[in-house]
Amino acid sequence: MYNALVTWSFLYLMIFLLGFTLALVSGLARRLLHPSELARNVTVPSPEHWADLHTPRTDLITSFLTVFGLVTLVLQGMTSMGPRREVLIGGAVGCVGALVLRLWLCRTCDPASGLRCQGADARVVRTIPAHGFGQVEVNVAGCMVKLAARTTLDSPISEGALVRILDRQESVVIVEPSQ
């Protein structure tokens, strides 16, 4: 016959490992799907079916599961409170951890809060007409951000082209083709 205490410990450990594994897999997938971080001047299109790995929702779920599993495992091993209290406290701490992560991600990726991307390489996702506006995607502090972009060139910059960000005015970046 098995001990209920061992069962709860095993469940908490599995929840922690699930969250940790999801965080590891989604982080590796981001690296593999954005090869420009691994090899300069190599353009490989990212598959659209993996696009949901770029959402903060995945980070929130993995952070909640990891924090919840770790906190409940520690509480179960160090205190004599019942499983209900462990789950309530672990859930509360997991929610706080996920919210803190969400606030941190929003601060990092918010163009209005001082996005520093001058000199960074970006990829055009909407064609930028001559002296007009388009859209680029740039990696800023590990977060893929899409920004309005314009060019001062007399020729358009086509979708998929690699560009360098020269400056930022409000929420619009000024770009030129990468050499």
Secondary structure in CASP SS format (residue, H / E / C, confidence):
PFRMAT SS
TARGET T0000
AUTHOR 0000-0000-0000
METHOD secondary structure of the structure
MODEL  1
M C 1.00
Y C 1.00
N C 1.00
A H 1.00
L H 1.00
V H 1.00
T H 1.00
W H 1.00
S H 1.00
F H 1.00
L H 1.00
Y H 1.00
L H 1.00
M H 1.00
I H 1.00
F H 1.00
L H 1.00
L H 1.00
G H 1.00
F H 1.00
T H 1.00
L H 1.00
A H 1.00
L H 1.00
V H 1.00
S H 1.00
G H 1.00
L H 1.00
A H 1.00
R H 1.00
R H 1.00
L H 1.00
L H 1.00
H C 1.00
P H 1.00
S H 1.00
E H 1.00
L C 1.00
A C 1.00
R C 1.00
N C 1.00
V C 1.00
T C 1.00
V C 1.00
P C 1.00
S C 1.00
P C 1.00
E H 1.00
H H 1.00
W H 1.00
A H 1.00
D H 1.00
L H 1.00
H H 1.00
T C 1.00
P H 1.00
R H 1.00
T H 1.00
D H 1.00
L H 1.00
I H 1.00
T H 1.00
S H 1.00
F H 1.00
L H 1.00
T H 1.00
V H 1.00
F H 1.00
G H 1.00
L H 1.00
V H 1.00
T H 1.00
L H 1.00
V H 1.00
L H 1.00
Q H 1.00
G H 1.00
M H 1.00
T C 1.00
S C 1.00
M C 1.00
G C 1.00
P H 1.00
R H 1.00
R H 1.00
E H 1.00
V H 1.00
L H 1.00
I H 1.00
G H 1.00
G H 1.00
A H 1.00
V H 1.00
G H 1.00
C H 1.00
V H 1.00
G H 1.00
A H 1.00
L H 1.00
V H 1.00
L H 1.00
R H 1.00
L H 1.00
W H 1.00
L H 1.00
C H 1.00
R H 1.00
T H 1.00
C H 1.00
D C 1.00
P H 1.00
A H 1.00
S H 1.00
G C 1.00
L C 1.00
R C 1.00
C C 1.00
Q C 1.00
G C 1.00
A C 1.00
D E 1.00
A E 1.00
R E 1.00
V E 1.00
V E 1.00
R E 1.00
T C 1.00
I E 1.00
P C 1.00
A C 1.00
H C 1.00
G C 1.00
F E 1.00
G E 1.00
Q E 1.00
V E 1.00
E E 1.00
V E 1.00
N E 1.00
V E 1.00
A C 1.00
G C 1.00
C E 1.00
M E 1.00
V E 1.00
K E 1.00
L E 1.00
A E 1.00
A E 1.00
R E 1.00
T C 1.00
T C 1.00
L C 1.00
D C 1.00
S C 1.00
P C 1.00
I E 1.00
S C 1.00
E C 1.00
G C 1.00
A C 1.00
L E 1.00
V E 1.00
R E 1.00
I E 1.00
L E 1.00
D E 1.00
R E 1.00
Q E 1.00
E C 1.00
S C 1.00
V E 1.00
V E 1.00
I E 1.00
V E 1.00
E E 1.00
P E 1.00
S C 1.00
Q C 1.00
END
